[in-house]
Amino acid sequence: MADDWQNAMDHAVALARRAGEVVREALQHDRKVMTKSCSVDLVTQTDQKVETLIIQSVKEKFPTHRFIGEESVAAGEVCVLTDSPTWIIDPIDGTTNFVHAFPFVAVSIGFSVNKQMQFGVVYSCLEDKMYTARRGNGAFCNGEPLQVSQQEDVKKSMIATEFGSSRDPEVVDKIFSSLRNVLCIPVHGVRGAGTAAVNMCLVASGCVEAYYEMGIHVWDVAAGSLIVSEAGGVLMDVDGGELDLMSRRIVAANSRTVAERLVIEIDAFSPPRDDAPPLKP
């Protein structure tokens, strides 16, 4: 079975590269933009094209596997993580970046069995950086091993976060409250690549000490979560509890010391879960 998962991972890496080619080609042309939940929750034809490419290819090679895909869920498919082998796909993590040609755009492919991530692949297309992790085998970028930062003094740390797509004033107030609290620890700085997957890979690479966010989705963080943990990092909920990939809340850090210090400052809120039953009309 382990070899089967390695075959699946090799296929995921190849698919991520093919998807990256599609993304880079699309950046040379007009990008037709649509919206999903609100005017700033963007989707493009390229998102849909890449997800279809990945799912169709996986179905041919692994016909019994299940899928959770960002655009499939947006189209009405149920978002449920079971014990079955499941591919968790974000065809373009950083769609707003893509629309504006801001140079951090990633293809994210996670693979779960028994609700546990077995491998993660994040391809930062415009940087040509392929981040990979296999459970128990470490994390890599373009084949070179990754290791989180050894800095345990949060006051000497760089932190990553994002503002999300909600424009609800109460949510925005919570986001800025957390940002103010974290900045005033004080930390060296706060940054954001505009993609959860890349932010998590930056933690795994040792470039930033931690990343936190509320409002992300399982497809944003599934692959990156394993890359962080295999690089020696820790994962937890924003309240300090165990990470729940469906909760739409995450802290990924180089150490428990830094993570727990951040948790104190986060003004937490709970977005609707990814696996929540759809609202009845």
C-alpha positions as a printed Julia matrix, in Angstrom:
281×3 Matrix{Float64}:
   0.0    0.0     0.0
   2.88   2.35    0.8
   4.12   1.99   -2.8
   0.62   2.84   -4.02
   0.78   6.09   -2.07
   4.22   6.83   -3.52
   2.82   6.28   -7.0
   0.0    8.66   -6.14
   2.47  11.25   -4.87
   4.62  10.97   -8.0
   1.47  11.48  -10.06
   0.53  14.52   -7.95
   3.94  16.12   -8.55
   3.63  15.56  -12.31
   0.09  16.98  -12.29
   1.18  20.02  -10.29
   3.85  20.77  -12.89
   1.35  20.42  -15.73
  -1.07  22.67  -13.85
   1.7   25.21  -13.34
   2.26  25.33  -17.09
  -1.43  26.07  -17.59
  -1.26  28.87  -15.0
   1.84  30.46  -16.51
   0.34  30.3   -20.0
  -2.91  31.88  -18.77
  -0.99  34.8   -17.27
   0.03  35.79  -20.8
  -3.62  36.3   -21.78
  -6.75  38.01  -20.51
  -8.01  36.34  -17.33
 -11.8   36.08  -17.26
 -12.8   36.76  -13.66
 -15.99  35.64  -11.92
 -17.07  35.79   -8.29
 -18.31  33.17   -5.81
 -19.49  34.06   -2.29
 -18.9   37.83   -2.65
 -17.33  40.45   -4.91
 -13.81  39.77   -3.64
 -14.06  35.93   -3.61
 -12.72  35.43   -7.12
 -12.59  32.49   -9.49
 -11.29  32.27  -13.06
 -11.7   29.86  -15.93
  -8.12  28.78  -15.22
  -9.07  27.64  -11.68
 -11.8   25.49  -13.17
  -9.61  24.22  -16.02
  -6.79  23.18  -13.67
  -9.11  21.42  -11.21
 -10.76  19.5   -14.05
  -7.33  18.53  -15.42
  -6.22  17.17  -12.05
  -9.43  15.33  -11.16
  -9.86  13.71  -14.57
  -6.27  12.48  -14.58
  -6.52  11.08  -11.04
  -9.85   9.36  -11.81
  -8.22   7.57  -14.74
  -5.29   6.34  -12.64
  -7.03   5.87   -9.25
 -10.73   5.33  -10.02
 -11.75   4.49   -6.42
 -10.28   7.63   -4.84
 -12.42  10.52   -3.61
 -11.95  14.27   -4.07
 -12.43  17.55   -2.28
 -11.81  20.37   -4.75
 -12.33  24.08   -4.2
 -14.23  24.66   -7.42
 -16.22  21.41   -7.12
 -17.42  22.48   -3.67
 -18.24  25.95   -5.0
 -20.36  24.23   -7.66
 -22.35  22.42   -4.98
 -20.49  19.2    -4.18
 -20.45  18.16   -0.52
 -17.21  18.78    1.39
 -16.77  15.69    3.55
 -13.48  14.07    4.58
 -13.91  10.3     5.04
 -11.45   7.48    5.76
 -11.23   6.75    2.01
  -8.17   7.86    0.01
  -9.02  11.48   -0.76
  -7.32  14.1    -2.92
  -7.76  17.63   -1.53
  -7.16  20.12   -4.32
  -6.78  23.86   -4.62
  -6.15  24.4    -8.35
  -4.99  27.99   -7.84
  -4.26  29.04   -4.28
  -3.93  32.77   -4.59
  -6.58  33.45   -7.25
  -6.59  37.17   -6.45
  -2.81  37.17   -6.88
  -3.29  35.39  -10.22
  -5.86  37.93  -11.39
  -3.45  40.78  -10.64
  -0.3   38.88  -11.75
   1.07  39.2    -8.21
   3.87  36.63   -8.29
   2.76  34.09   -5.66
   0.36  31.53   -7.09
   0.31  27.89   -6.06
  -1.21  24.56   -7.03
  -1.95  22.64   -3.83
  -2.61  18.88   -3.75
  -3.03  17.01   -0.48
  -3.77  13.3    -0.07
  -5.53  11.89    2.98
  -6.2    8.32    4.12
  -8.14   7.61    7.32
  -8.43  11.39    7.73
  -4.65  11.67    8.02
  -2.51  13.48    5.46
  -0.16  11.05    3.67
   1.5   13.47    1.28
   1.37  17.11    0.31
   2.46  18.86   -2.88
   2.54  22.64   -3.28
   3.88  24.06   -6.53
   4.62  27.78   -6.44
   4.22  28.19  -10.19
   5.85  31.54  -10.85
   8.81  30.82   -8.58
   9.13  27.29   -9.99
   9.38  25.9    -6.46
   8.02  22.4    -5.88
   7.37  21.74   -2.19
   6.7   18.12   -1.26
   6.25  16.04    1.87
   5.52  12.38    2.53
   4.43  11.3     6.01
   7.5   10.14    7.93
   9.9   11.02    5.1
  10.52  14.75    5.58
   9.73  17.84    3.53
  11.58  19.19    0.49
  11.74  22.11   -1.92
  13.01  21.19   -5.38
  14.53  18.11   -3.78
  16.39  19.96   -1.01
  15.41  19.17    2.61
  13.37  21.75    4.51
  13.8   22.67    8.17
  11.8   25.18   10.18
  13.51  28.11   11.87
  15.13  27.45   15.23
  14.17  30.91   16.54
  12.03  30.48   19.67
  11.9   34.12   20.75
   8.67  35.42   19.27
  10.0   38.98   19.57
  12.67  38.05   17.01
  10.17  36.33   14.72
   8.54  37.04   11.38
   4.86  36.11   11.26
   2.67  35.46    8.21
  -1.09  35.99    7.98
  -3.78  37.08    5.52
  -6.88  39.29    5.59
  -9.2   36.8     3.87
 -12.15  37.45    1.58
 -14.8   38.37    4.17
 -15.74  42.04    4.25
 -18.13  41.66    7.18
 -17.13  44.56    9.49
 -17.21  42.34   12.6
 -14.89  39.79   10.97
 -12.57  42.52    9.67
 -12.42  44.02   13.19
 -11.37  40.63   14.59
  -8.69  40.24   11.92
  -7.23  43.69   12.62
  -7.48  43.17   16.37
  -5.35  40.04   16.03
  -2.91  41.82   13.73
  -2.51  44.7    16.17
  -1.99  42.32   19.08
   0.63  40.29   17.23
   2.51  43.34   15.95
   2.6   44.81   19.46
   4.14  41.73   21.1
   6.29  43.1    19.34
   7.45  40.86   16.48
  10.0   41.7    13.82
   7.27  41.96   11.19
   4.13  40.53    9.63
   4.0   39.41    6.01
   1.6   37.61    3.68
   2.18  36.0     0.29
  -1.52  36.05   -0.57
  -1.72  32.25   -0.54
  -2.08  30.04    2.52
  -0.16  27.21    0.85
   2.89  29.38    0.15
   2.74  30.96    3.61
   2.89  27.48    5.14
   5.8   26.54    2.89
   7.6   29.67    4.08
   7.2   28.38    7.65
   8.58  25.01    6.55
  11.5   26.77    4.83
  12.44  28.76    7.94
  11.71  32.13    6.28
   8.95  32.96    8.76
   8.43  31.53   12.21
   4.64  31.16   12.07
   1.5   31.59   10.03
  -2.03  31.98   11.38
  -5.37  32.59    9.73
  -9.1   32.22   10.25
 -11.41  31.83    7.26
  -9.22  29.58    5.12
 -10.52  26.26    3.76
  -9.31  22.67    3.94
  -8.02  22.81    0.35
  -5.88  25.84    1.25
  -3.99  24.11    4.05
  -4.21  20.31    3.61
  -0.98  19.9     1.64
   0.87  22.66    3.48
   0.01  21.24    6.89
   2.02  18.08    6.21
   4.88  20.06    4.67
   5.13  22.11    7.88
   4.98  19.13   10.23
   7.49  17.11    8.17
   9.87  20.11    8.28
   9.75  19.96   12.08
   6.95  22.46   12.69
   3.8   22.3    14.79
   0.13  22.76   13.95
  -2.71  23.82   16.2
  -6.04  25.59   16.31
  -6.1   29.32   17.01
  -7.43  28.53   20.5
  -4.39  26.32   21.21
  -6.24  23.03   20.74
  -5.65  20.3    18.19
  -5.8   21.31   14.53
  -9.06  20.41   12.78
  -8.61  20.82    9.02
 -12.33  21.38    8.54
 -12.54  24.2    11.13
 -11.14  26.89    8.78
  -8.68  28.04   11.49
  -4.98  27.32   11.77
  -1.7   28.18   13.44
   1.4   26.67   11.8
   4.67  27.46   13.55
   8.28  26.43   13.91
   7.75  25.49   17.58
   5.1   25.08   20.23
   6.68  27.99   22.13
   6.04  30.45   19.29
   2.62  28.99   18.46
   1.32  29.19   22.01
   2.55  32.76   22.37
   0.67  33.76   19.22
  -2.51  32.02   20.37
  -2.65  34.39   23.37
  -2.9   37.37   21.0
  -5.34  36.01   18.4
  -8.85  37.43   18.62
 -10.47  34.18   17.52
 -13.72  33.68   15.65
 -15.3   30.6    14.1
 -16.27  30.71   10.42
 -18.82  28.13    9.21
 -17.06  24.76    9.01
 -16.14  23.3     5.64
 -18.1   20.14    6.47
 -21.16  21.99    7.79
 -24.45  20.89    6.17
 -25.5   23.29    3.4
 -27.99  25.96    4.47
 -31.54  25.21    3.42
 -33.13  27.86    1.19
